[in-house]
Amino acid sequence: MNDLLKNILEILETKGPLKAKKIALILDPTRKEITHTDVSSVLHQKLKSNLIGLSQNDDFCWEYKKTATTLISFASQSSWLSASHIEHALKKYPDLLNLNSNVIFDFSNKPLFLDCILKILSITNQLVNAGSKVTLKFDKDSESISYLSRCGFFDKIHEDVEVLPFRPEISLAKLHNANSETLFEIISINEDYDESYLERLAELIEAKLSDGDKDFLLNKLSTFIGEIVGNIRDHGLSDIDGYIALQIYSSGKIVIAISDSGAGLITTLRDEALIYYQAIPELVALKDPTLENDIDLLKYVFNKGRVSRTGLDRRGLGLSITNNVLKKISNTKVTNINLTIRQQRNEIHFPFGIDGIETLGCKTKQDLMFIEGTHFVLTIQLDKNQ
């Protein structure tokens, strides 16, 4: 912020609303160094760049109300930041999306896991869309910036987001695109989404699977991912893109993160789909928005399928095949598989059983920060001994 702008805003805070001519007169009574044209030019430039708190009324008077700054530090004894660490810190700010403030996320020198990265990406863009100014702060020598650039994070965050100490000028994701055996860079899910990306994702997974794993797992994973992505593309209804990314770790763990900032799966089911299924008592009983009903409704949709927003078979929510796929994945030779679904103020962690996702052993987190949409993380631990 230059000195002229700083001085203008200080005057508006204490004496506004004022016209540019009056501001210039206060700053320079001689009118030799600062004119009302100088003041007007600076203010219009900042108004165009959406400086929070700055406005001009119908009488051409300027007003500035300084907004509060919310600093959120992600302190953790762990070497890496996971989605759980992020949720723990954000829980203190349940209605952050409604504050319309300056928000600073301080990551210090902590590297971030993939599930954490997509969650921060969606939350950051939701905050900007809601009118907040967002700053992402890293230590000067943080290795996180390099990894975030490699996975395409900086290509997807809103251009108004400030990155400290700097936003990389060169995108490592674009420079090395599709040149990793373990990383599927963040791809936007929107009406222009290219389904050929799923082929690249499948090839990446295939390269890490044994011959036996390829036979019973690869096609099923591709189908699951394809249907979730298709659902977001066709029914997300958001100004903010959805996102998908994948990371394969040396331990044999595959993490697939998919984020949607739209209406959300549960909301769409209740508001648009259940009206067509009044003849199914099991679904009618789940119409009230409680956490218990959310769990059972998600289990029904993923394990039994055949639920659409239009009431037509194989139309609408795009989950008609996923239920059978998840059952088949559950019976494959993996040592552990789970699906985490984050929506609104809750997170539900589903283990897998022989019939798909299970409510027995399901873990929940409640009273979290409100976020829009539905955010999926599918974690598969391959059996390295198979």
Secondary structure, DSSP 4 states (H G I P E B T S, - for coil): --HHHHHHHHHHHHH-SB-HHHHHHHH-TT-SS--HHHHHHHHHHHHHTT-TTEEE-TTS-EEE-PPPEEEEE---SSSSB-HHHHHHHHTT-TTGGGS-SEEEEEEET--B-HHHHHHHHHHHHHHHHTT-EEEEEE-TT-THHHHHHHHTHHHHS-TT-EEES---SS-HHHHTTT--SSEEEEEEESTT--THHHHHHHHHHHTTS-HHHIIIIIHHHHHHHHHHHHHHHHH---SSPEEEEEEE-TTSEEEEEEEE-SS-HHHHIIIIIGGGGTT-HHHHTT-S--HHHHHHHHHHHHHH----SSSSTT-SSS-TTHHHHHHHHHTSSEEEEEEEEEEETEEEEEEEETTEE-STT-EEE-SPPPEEEEEEEEEEEE-TT-
